[in-house]
Amino acid sequence: MFEKPEQLQQALIQLYPPFSEEVEDDYDELYNPLTYHLIWMEFSPVAYDFLSKASTRQLKEFCSVIERSMAGGENQANAVSTCLLEHGTQLSVKKFIKPYLSEAANKELI
């Protein structure tokens, strides 16, 4: 679970530093808040580039981030599911993460 979207964003940047270049930086609490959905929407288009070059350790750590999001309550689980897992085949990332995800997360992986 991530208490704030910024924690999720930092976890992804820590795993994949080039992701910081994809991150929008003009967030505004009132008009353009940083959300779990927004972070996964920013990550999804570059997921293949990162995951296809990732080591086994990085893939396991990435799947741990997914699992933490899935356990983070309805909002976090919905964000990772609808923005990444439900598009796993379209994004060509399913084969990289499927072996390291729990049964519950794999049910969301399409």
Secondary structure, DSSP 4 states (H G I P E B T S, - for coil): --SSHHHHHHHHHHH-GGGGGT-----BTTTB---HHHHHHHHGGGHHHHHHT--HHHHHHHHHHHHHHHTS-HHHHHHHHHHTGGGTTTTT-HHHHGGGS-HHHHHH--
